[in-house]
Amino acid sequence: FVRTSFGKGNMTMVVRFMAGLTKFQSQDDMEAVIAFQKEGGRKLVESLHWLFEAHDPGLVHKCMGDRKRTLELGEVTLDPFDCYVLGYCIANSRQPCNLILQQCSINKECVKMLVMVEKGRAFHYIKTMDLYGNDQLEDEGAIVLGKMIIENKVLTSLDLGDCGLGPKG
């Protein structure tokens, strides 16, 4: 039963749910459970989900604020909810970060979720954003990004190469 039920990511959902019910007493407790500081890729995304499920912005700041300057998620397929969680964690880290999202299948819905969370506050902390190769972004996604970038005071670099942009993007 366990192998068939939990073999396709269902266990991950159970663990996320349990994380939401757990109140960690200290940053050390949380870091023992999700040691994401040296992780990248899908493990980093799962760690960010853990932080999101804890529903504690202070904990996000403690765990990410001073340690994680670059969020490297290149070639990890991200869905809109992953992007919402990413935006939540960036916004609550309250520290500028470099965001590498090369070839992550980012589309306009993903960008809309990043913008929606915390009233777009995540974009105020993105120093560099690499979206190269997200050919599903298209014009509409670029337009949504453009509106948020206007308010960003720390952005120094944005790569939209090979993102399927047309004349409107």
N, C-alpha and C positions, 0 to 999 in steps of 0.2 A: 504493500500500500504506500509506504513512504517514498519508494523510488519512483513510482508512477505519478503520484500526486505532487511531489516537490521537485521533480526533475526538470521542470521547464520554467523556473523562475517563481513558482508559487510560494516557495519558502521565503524568498526575498520579500514578498508582500506581507507575509506573516511577521517577519522580523521587523519590517518598517512599522507595522501596526503596534508591535510590542514596544518599539522605541518611543512611539507617541505616548504610550501609557507610562513610560518610565520617567522619573524625575532624577536627573543625575545630581549628586551632591556637590561635585566639584568638576573643574575642567579636567583634572587628571582622570576622573572616572570616565568621562566622555572620551578622552583621548585614548584610554585603554581599549575602549570598544571600537572606536573608528580612528585608527591611526592612518589618516589620509595625507599627512604632511608630505610624504614622499611618493604618494600614489598619483597615478594619472589614469586617463582612460575611463573605462566603465567602473572601475573600483572607486574612482573619485566621484563619479556621478552617484553611485550608491551611498557613499559617505555623505554627500550633500543632502540626499534624501533623508538620511538619519537625522542630520541637523534640522532639516525642515520639519520632520515629524515630531521633534522635541518641542516645537512651538515656543521657543525661548530665544528671542533676538539677542539677549545678552550672552547666551551660550555660543551663538554663532559668532559674535564679535570676539569672545574669548578664544575660541578654537581657530578662527580664521584670521582675525584682525591683524596680528603682527607676524604671522608665519607664512601665509600662502599668498605670495605676490603674483604668481602666474598660475592660471587655471588652464592646464593643457588637456584639451579634450579632442584633439585632432583625430579624425577618422572614427569617432564614436558616434553611432547613429543616435540622434537626440529627437525625442518627440516633444510636442508642445508642453506637456506637463514637466518633463525634464528641464525645459527652458524656464518655466515658471519657478521651479525649485532653484535653479541656478541664479535667477534674478533675485529671489528672496535672500539667498545666502550672500550674494555680492552686496546687496543693499544693506544688510545687517552686519556685514564685516566692517563697514564704514572705513575701508582703506582702499586706495587706488590699486587696481590690479590690471594685469595683462591677460586678455582672454583669447585663447587660441581655439578656434572652432573650425578648422580646415576640414572640408569634406565630411560634415556631420549631418547632412541631409536637412539643414536648416531651411525652412520655408516661411512663407508670410505668416502662418499661424504661430510658428515658433517665435518669430520676432514680436508679434502682437502679445504673446504671453510674457515675454521679457519686459515689454513696455507696461503691461497691465499691473504687474506685481509692484506693490509699494508705490503706486502712482509714478512709475518710471524712475524711481530713485536709484535703481541699479546703474543706470546709464551715467549718473554723476560720478561713479567710481571707476569707470572703465578708462584706463590710460591708453591701451592699445587693443585693437580688436581685429583679429584675423579671421575673415569669413571666406577665404579663398576656396573655390571649388564647390560651393553650395549652389549648384545650378538650378535649384528649385526656389531660390529666393525671389527671383524675378523683380519686375518693376514695383509691384505693390509692396513687397517686403522692404525694398530699398527706400521707398517713399516714407514708410513708417519709421525706418531707421533714421532717415534724414531729419524728420521732425524732432526726434529725441536728441540727436546729436547737437542741434542748435543750442540746447541748454547745457550741454556737457562742457565744463571748463577745463578738464584735465586730459581730454583725448588728444593724443599726438599722432596717432597712426590708425588708419582704417583700410583694410585690404578687402576689396569687393571683386577681385579678379575671378573670372570664370564663374560668375554667379547668375548667369542667364539674364543679365540686364539688357533692356532695350532702350529706346530713345527717351522714355519717361523716367527711367531709373537713374 
